[in-house]
Amino acid sequence: MAYIQSYKAQPYQFVSGKWRKDDARKSKTNYLIFWSDCKPWIEALIYLSEKRSKSSTLRSNAYDLKAYADWLEDNNITWLHFPIRQAERCLERFRGHLIRSSNGTSAVPSRRMNAVVNFYKWAQKRGYIDKQIKMWGEQEISVTYFNKTGFQRTLTVSTTDLRISHRKANISKLEDGLLPLSGEDRDTLLTYLNEHKSESNTVLHAMFVIGFFTGSRIGSIRTMKIENLKRAIPDKIDPNIMLVAAGPGTGVNTKYDVRGFIRFLKPVYDFILDYAETNITRLKRQAKAHKDNKSLLFLTKDGQRYSEGSINTAMSELRRSLIRDGYTQFHDLKFHQSRATCGTELAREFMKQSDNDAINNVRDWLMHKNEATTWKYVKFLQNSKTARKANKAFIRYFLGPNFS
């Protein structure tokens, strides 16, 4: 099978006739794909190194190409196999494989096919593939989206006939396609983490407390430092809320570099500050950390910063433990559901006053860049409430007194 390796790429700049490290730019994680004979897939290496995507997207692209490389080797096909007969071409056959192996609801086949096609577009543009070779046919489709003010719009875009349609599950979802947890499941999860003592569970418990009760993204949580907490200021309107500055210049990462404040209810703030200063697990990890990382709120067992990969590993282990102990409702648990849960509960409370209050307050609390994202929470609750009423009426009418 093919395999993949990652490495850190430090940006350089040419200054006064010499190459020097560009300290103003962050190092980037790049990926190498190797065939089973240990030879690198050079074209994929160059493609991934040139991509200007966020780290999670680049990682996803790399593993999609690695899966394609596995399939090519399993079928003894070269990635440049484009005979005249369309059904025998490598991309057409790979598309068929993805469709056959799909369960019909997963978005992976669609994403994987898109990643591979984008690689081929780049390769042909760079001259690695003869421009006379016909790899696919072009077609146009209509895409529905919501604009910044929450109104639905339709856009016509060009795509290929290799596209794999993905029909989303018939369930309303929120940010990043996730559902919130119920209040009961939220409390069950926090109790489980608190009672099943381990270093990993201690850290995840504190992370989930922040996620569930502030709505912070994991990117903000894993970059938060003790000094960020200690610089918190009380909210002028409600002193029971502590405001922790986040965004550019604070050290706390935010999506789209939105600048603002993470809102901590005072009991949550006190709990997290106590964790930072007195928790044995954290202090043991702090002792191993490099001086630049010692004040980070969350550290791995080796005293390192938490990366996306280390968070994913911890979450995978947690899901296995939960299922093993009978909590099967968490079989697909994602950390980001803590944010969806917080936003839903906020919207529910603010909507008791008015929908406009809900939009403004949830947007500020979750630091949304666009109101269209906030509208999803309001519409989710509106649709849920309407659906419950309709379902009750349907049950009364359809089942009658026999099942009342």
Secondary structure as a PSIPRED ss2 file (coil, helix, strand):
# PSIPRED VFORMAT (PSIPRED V4.0)

   1 M C   1.000  0.000  0.000
   2 A C   1.000  0.000  0.000
   3 Y E   0.000  0.000  1.000
   4 I E   0.000  0.000  1.000
   5 Q E   0.000  0.000  1.000
   6 S E   0.000  0.000  1.000
   7 Y E   0.000  0.000  1.000
   8 K E   0.000  0.000  1.000
   9 A E   0.000  0.000  1.000
  10 Q C   1.000  0.000  0.000
  11 P C   1.000  0.000  0.000
  12 Y E   0.000  0.000  1.000
  13 Q E   0.000  0.000  1.000
  14 F E   0.000  0.000  1.000
  15 V E   0.000  0.000  1.000
  16 S C   1.000  0.000  0.000
  17 G C   1.000  0.000  0.000
  18 K E   0.000  0.000  1.000
  19 W E   0.000  0.000  1.000
  20 R E   0.000  0.000  1.000
  21 K E   0.000  0.000  1.000
  22 D C   1.000  0.000  0.000
  23 D C   1.000  0.000  0.000
  24 A C   1.000  0.000  0.000
  25 R C   1.000  0.000  0.000
  26 K C   1.000  0.000  0.000
  27 S C   1.000  0.000  0.000
  28 K E   0.000  0.000  1.000
  29 T E   0.000  0.000  1.000
  30 N E   0.000  0.000  1.000
  31 Y E   0.000  0.000  1.000
  32 L E   0.000  0.000  1.000
  33 I E   0.000  0.000  1.000
  34 F E   0.000  0.000  1.000
  35 W C   1.000  0.000  0.000
  36 S C   1.000  0.000  0.000
  37 D C   1.000  0.000  0.000
  38 C C   1.000  0.000  0.000
  39 K C   1.000  0.000  0.000
  40 P E   0.000  0.000  1.000
  41 W C   1.000  0.000  0.000
  42 I H   0.000  1.000  0.000
  43 E H   0.000  1.000  0.000
  44 A H   0.000  1.000  0.000
  45 L H   0.000  1.000  0.000
  46 I H   0.000  1.000  0.000
  47 Y H   0.000  1.000  0.000
  48 L H   0.000  1.000  0.000
  49 S H   0.000  1.000  0.000
  50 E H   0.000  1.000  0.000
  51 K C   1.000  0.000  0.000
  52 R C   1.000  0.000  0.000
  53 S C   1.000  0.000  0.000
  54 K C   1.000  0.000  0.000
  55 S H   0.000  1.000  0.000
  56 S H   0.000  1.000  0.000
  57 T H   0.000  1.000  0.000
  58 L H   0.000  1.000  0.000
  59 R H   0.000  1.000  0.000
  60 S H   0.000  1.000  0.000
  61 N H   0.000  1.000  0.000
  62 A H   0.000  1.000  0.000
  63 Y H   0.000  1.000  0.000
  64 D H   0.000  1.000  0.000
  65 L H   0.000  1.000  0.000
  66 K H   0.000  1.000  0.000
  67 A H   0.000  1.000  0.000
  68 Y H   0.000  1.000  0.000
  69 A H   0.000  1.000  0.000
  70 D H   0.000  1.000  0.000
  71 W H   0.000  1.000  0.000
  72 L H   0.000  1.000  0.000
  73 E H   0.000  1.000  0.000
  74 D H   0.000  1.000  0.000
  75 N C   1.000  0.000  0.000
  76 N C   1.000  0.000  0.000
  77 I C   1.000  0.000  0.000
  78 T C   1.000  0.000  0.000
  79 W C   1.000  0.000  0.000
  80 L C   1.000  0.000  0.000
  81 H C   1.000  0.000  0.000
  82 F C   1.000  0.000  0.000
  83 P C   1.000  0.000  0.000
  84 I C   1.000  0.000  0.000
  85 R C   1.000  0.000  0.000
  86 Q H   0.000  1.000  0.000
  87 A H   0.000  1.000  0.000
  88 E H   0.000  1.000  0.000
  89 R C   1.000  0.000  0.000
  90 C H   0.000  1.000  0.000
  91 L H   0.000  1.000  0.000
  92 E H   0.000  1.000  0.000
  93 R H   0.000  1.000  0.000
  94 F H   0.000  1.000  0.000
  95 R H   0.000  1.000  0.000
  96 G H   0.000  1.000  0.000
  97 H H   0.000  1.000  0.000
  98 L H   0.000  1.000  0.000
  99 I H   0.000  1.000  0.000
 100 R H   0.000  1.000  0.000
 101 S H   0.000  1.000  0.000
 102 S C   1.000  0.000  0.000
 103 N C   1.000  0.000  0.000
 104 G C   1.000  0.000  0.000
 105 T C   1.000  0.000  0.000
 106 S C   1.000  0.000  0.000
 107 A C   1.000  0.000  0.000
 108 V H   0.000  1.000  0.000
 109 P H   0.000  1.000  0.000
 110 S H   0.000  1.000  0.000
 111 R H   0.000  1.000  0.000
 112 R H   0.000  1.000  0.000
 113 M H   0.000  1.000  0.000
 114 N H   0.000  1.000  0.000
 115 A H   0.000  1.000  0.000
 116 V H   0.000  1.000  0.000
 117 V H   0.000  1.000  0.000
 118 N H   0.000  1.000  0.000
 119 F H   0.000  1.000  0.000
 120 Y H   0.000  1.000  0.000
 121 K H   0.000  1.000  0.000
 122 W H   0.000  1.000  0.000
 123 A H   0.000  1.000  0.000
 124 Q H   0.000  1.000  0.000
 125 K H   0.000  1.000  0.000
 126 R C   1.000  0.000  0.000
 127 G C   1.000  0.000  0.000
 128 Y C   1.000  0.000  0.000
 129 I C   1.000  0.000  0.000
 130 D C   1.000  0.000  0.000
 131 K C   1.000  0.000  0.000
 132 Q C   1.000  0.000  0.000
 133 I C   1.000  0.000  0.000
 134 K C   1.000  0.000  0.000
 135 M C   1.000  0.000  0.000
 136 W C   1.000  0.000  0.000
 137 G C   1.000  0.000  0.000
 138 E E   0.000  0.000  1.000
 139 Q E   0.000  0.000  1.000
 140 E E   0.000  0.000  1.000
 141 I E   0.000  0.000  1.000
 142 S E   0.000  0.000  1.000
 143 V E   0.000  0.000  1.000
 144 T E   0.000  0.000  1.000
 145 Y E   0.000  0.000  1.000
 146 F E   0.000  0.000  1.000
 147 N C   1.000  0.000  0.000
 148 K C   1.000  0.000  0.000
 149 T C   1.000  0.000  0.000
 150 G C   1.000  0.000  0.000
 151 F C   1.000  0.000  0.000
 152 Q E   0.000  0.000  1.000
 153 R E   0.000  0.000  1.000
 154 T E   0.000  0.000  1.000
 155 L E   0.000  0.000  1.000
 156 T E   0.000  0.000  1.000
 157 V E   0.000  0.000  1.000
 158 S E   0.000  0.000  1.000
 159 T E   0.000  0.000  1.000
 160 T E   0.000  0.000  1.000
 161 D C   1.000  0.000  0.000
 162 L C   1.000  0.000  0.000
 163 R C   1.000  0.000  0.000
 164 I C   1.000  0.000  0.000
 165 S C   1.000  0.000  0.000
 166 H C   1.000  0.000  0.000
 167 R C   1.000  0.000  0.000
 168 K C   1.000  0.000  0.000
 169 A C   1.000  0.000  0.000
 170 N C   1.000  0.000  0.000
 171 I C   1.000  0.000  0.000
 172 S C   1.000  0.000  0.000
 173 K C   1.000  0.000  0.000
 174 L C   1.000  0.000  0.000
 175 E H   0.000  1.000  0.000
 176 D H   0.000  1.000  0.000
 177 G H   0.000  1.000  0.000
 178 L C   1.000  0.000  0.000
 179 L C   1.000  0.000  0.000
 180 P C   1.000  0.000  0.000
 181 L C   1.000  0.000  0.000
 182 S C   1.000  0.000  0.000
 183 G H   0.000  1.000  0.000
 184 E H   0.000  1.000  0.000
 185 D H   0.000  1.000  0.000
 186 R H   0.000  1.000  0.000
 187 D H   0.000  1.000  0.000
 188 T H   0.000  1.000  0.000
 189 L H   0.000  1.000  0.000
 190 L H   0.000  1.000  0.000
 191 T H   0.000  1.000  0.000
 192 Y H   0.000  1.000  0.000
 193 L H   0.000  1.000  0.000
 194 N H   0.000  1.000  0.000
 195 E H   0.000  1.000  0.000
 196 H C   1.000  0.000  0.000
 197 K C   1.000  0.000  0.000
 198 S C   1.000  0.000  0.000
 199 E H   0.000  1.000  0.000
 200 S H   0.000  1.000  0.000
 201 N H   0.000  1.000  0.000
 202 T H   0.000  1.000  0.000
 203 V H   0.000  1.000  0.000
 204 L H   0.000  1.000  0.000
 205 H H   0.000  1.000  0.000
 206 A H   0.000  1.000  0.000
 207 M H   0.000  1.000  0.000
 208 F H   0.000  1.000  0.000
 209 V H   0.000  1.000  0.000
 210 I H   0.000  1.000  0.000
 211 G H   0.000  1.000  0.000
 212 F H   0.000  1.000  0.000
 213 F H   0.000  1.000  0.000
 214 T H   0.000  1.000  0.000
 215 G C   1.000  0.000  0.000
 216 S C   1.000  0.000  0.000
 217 R C   1.000  0.000  0.000
 218 I H   0.000  1.000  0.000
 219 G H   0.000  1.000  0.000
 220 S H   0.000  1.000  0.000
 221 I H   0.000  1.000  0.000
 222 R C   1.000  0.000  0.000
 223 T C   1.000  0.000  0.000
 224 M C   1.000  0.000  0.000
 225 K E   0.000  0.000  1.000
 226 I H   0.000  1.000  0.000
 227 E H   0.000  1.000  0.000
 228 N H   0.000  1.000  0.000
 229 L H   0.000  1.000  0.000
 230 K H   0.000  1.000  0.000
 231 R C   1.000  0.000  0.000
 232 A C   1.000  0.000  0.000
 233 I E   0.000  0.000  1.000
 234 P E   0.000  0.000  1.000
 235 D C   1.000  0.000  0.000
 236 K C   1.000  0.000  0.000
 237 I C   1.000  0.000  0.000
 238 D C   1.000  0.000  0.000
 239 P C   1.000  0.000  0.000
 240 N C   1.000  0.000  0.000
 241 I E   0.000  0.000  1.000
 242 M E   0.000  0.000  1.000
 243 L E   0.000  0.000  1.000
 244 V E   0.000  0.000  1.000
 245 A E   0.000  0.000  1.000
 246 A E   0.000  0.000  1.000
 247 G C   1.000  0.000  0.000
 248 P C   1.000  0.000  0.000
 249 G C   1.000  0.000  0.000
 250 T C   1.000  0.000  0.000
 251 G C   1.000  0.000  0.000
 252 V C   1.000  0.000  0.000
 253 N C   1.000  0.000  0.000
 254 T C   1.000  0.000  0.000
 255 K H   0.000  1.000  0.000
 256 Y H   0.000  1.000  0.000
 257 D H   0.000  1.000  0.000
 258 V C   1.000  0.000  0.000
 259 R C   1.000  0.000  0.000
 260 G E   0.000  0.000  1.000
 261 F E   0.000  0.000  1.000
 262 I E   0.000  0.000  1.000
 263 R E   0.000  0.000  1.000
 264 F E   0.000  0.000  1.000
 265 L E   0.000  0.000  1.000
 266 K H   0.000  1.000  0.000
 267 P H   0.000  1.000  0.000
 268 V H   0.000  1.000  0.000
 269 Y H   0.000  1.000  0.000
 270 D H   0.000  1.000  0.000
 271 F H   0.000  1.000  0.000
 272 I H   0.000  1.000  0.000
 273 L H   0.000  1.000  0.000
 274 D H   0.000  1.000  0.000
 275 Y H   0.000  1.000  0.000
 276 A H   0.000  1.000  0.000
 277 E H   0.000  1.000  0.000
 278 T H   0.000  1.000  0.000
 279 N C   1.000  0.000  0.000
 280 I H   0.000  1.000  0.000
 281 T H   0.000  1.000  0.000
 282 R H   0.000  1.000  0.000
 283 L H   0.000  1.000  0.000
 284 K H   0.000  1.000  0.000
 285 R H   0.000  1.000  0.000
 286 Q H   0.000  1.000  0.000
 287 A H   0.000  1.000  0.000
 288 K H   0.000  1.000  0.000
 289 A C   1.000  0.000  0.000
 290 H C   1.000  0.000  0.000
 291 K C   1.000  0.000  0.000
 292 D C   1.000  0.000  0.000
 293 N C   1.000  0.000  0.000
 294 K C   1.000  0.000  0.000
 295 S C   1.000  0.000  0.000
 296 L E   0.000  0.000  1.000
 297 L C   1.000  0.000  0.000
 298 F C   1.000  0.000  0.000
 299 L E   0.000  0.000  1.000
 300 T C   1.000  0.000  0.000
 301 K C   1.000  0.000  0.000
 302 D C   1.000  0.000  0.000
 303 G C   1.000  0.000  0.000
 304 Q C   1.000  0.000  0.000
 305 R E   0.000  0.000  1.000
 306 Y C   1.000  0.000  0.000
 307 S C   1.000  0.000  0.000
 308 E H   0.000  1.000  0.000
 309 G H   0.000  1.000  0.000
 310 S H   0.000  1.000  0.000
 311 I H   0.000  1.000  0.000
 312 N H   0.000  1.000  0.000
 313 T H   0.000  1.000  0.000
 314 A H   0.000  1.000  0.000
 315 M H   0.000  1.000  0.000
 316 S H   0.000  1.000  0.000
 317 E H   0.000  1.000  0.000
 318 L H   0.000  1.000  0.000
 319 R H   0.000  1.000  0.000
 320 R H   0.000  1.000  0.000
 321 S H   0.000  1.000  0.000
 322 L H   0.000  1.000  0.000
 323 I H   0.000  1.000  0.000
 324 R H   0.000  1.000  0.000
 325 D C   1.000  0.000  0.000
 326 G C   1.000  0.000  0.000
 327 Y C   1.000  0.000  0.000
 328 T H   0.000  1.000  0.000
 329 Q H   0.000  1.000  0.000
 330 F H   0.000  1.000  0.000
 331 H C   1.000  0.000  0.000
 332 D C   1.000  0.000  0.000
 333 L C   1.000  0.000  0.000
 334 K C   1.000  0.000  0.000
 335 F C   1.000  0.000  0.000
 336 H C   1.000  0.000  0.000
 337 Q H   0.000  1.000  0.000
 338 S H   0.000  1.000  0.000
 339 R H   0.000  1.000  0.000
 340 A H   0.000  1.000  0.000
 341 T H   0.000  1.000  0.000
 342 C H   0.000  1.000  0.000
 343 G H   0.000  1.000  0.000
 344 T H   0.000  1.000  0.000
 345 E H   0.000  1.000  0.000
 346 L H   0.000  1.000  0.000
 347 A H   0.000  1.000  0.000
 348 R H   0.000  1.000  0.000
 349 E H   0.000  1.000  0.000
 350 F H   0.000  1.000  0.000
 351 M C   1.000  0.000  0.000
 352 K C   1.000  0.000  0.000
 353 Q C   1.000  0.000  0.000
 354 S C   1.000  0.000  0.000
 355 D H   0.000  1.000  0.000
 356 N H   0.000  1.000  0.000
 357 D H   0.000  1.000  0.000
 358 A H   0.000  1.000  0.000
 359 I H   0.000  1.000  0.000
 360 N H   0.000  1.000  0.000
 361 N H   0.000  1.000  0.000
 362 V H   0.000  1.000  0.000
 363 R H   0.000  1.000  0.000
 364 D H   0.000  1.000  0.000
 365 W H   0.000  1.000  0.000
 366 L H   0.000  1.000  0.000
 367 M C   1.000  0.000  0.000
 368 H C   1.000  0.000  0.000
 369 K C   1.000  0.000  0.000
 370 N C   1.000  0.000  0.000
 371 E H   0.000  1.000  0.000
 372 A H   0.000  1.000  0.000
 373 T H   0.000  1.000  0.000
 374 T H   0.000  1.000  0.000
 375 W H   0.000  1.000  0.000
 376 K H   0.000  1.000  0.000
 377 Y H   0.000  1.000  0.000
 378 V H   0.000  1.000  0.000
 379 K H   0.000  1.000  0.000
 380 F H   0.000  1.000  0.000
 381 L H   0.000  1.000  0.000
 382 Q H   0.000  1.000  0.000
 383 N H   0.000  1.000  0.000
 384 S H   0.000  1.000  0.000
 385 K H   0.000  1.000  0.000
 386 T H   0.000  1.000  0.000
 387 A H   0.000  1.000  0.000
 388 R H   0.000  1.000  0.000
 389 K H   0.000  1.000  0.000
 390 A H   0.000  1.000  0.000
 391 N H   0.000  1.000  0.000
 392 K H   0.000  1.000  0.000
 393 A H   0.000  1.000  0.000
 394 F H   0.000  1.000  0.000
 395 I H   0.000  1.000  0.000
 396 R H   0.000  1.000  0.000
 397 Y H   0.000  1.000  0.000
 398 F H   0.000  1.000  0.000
 399 L H   0.000  1.000  0.000
 400 G H   0.000  1.000  0.000
 401 P H   0.000  1.000  0.000
 402 N H   0.000  1.000  0.000
 403 F H   0.000  1.000  0.000
 404 S C   1.000  0.000  0.000
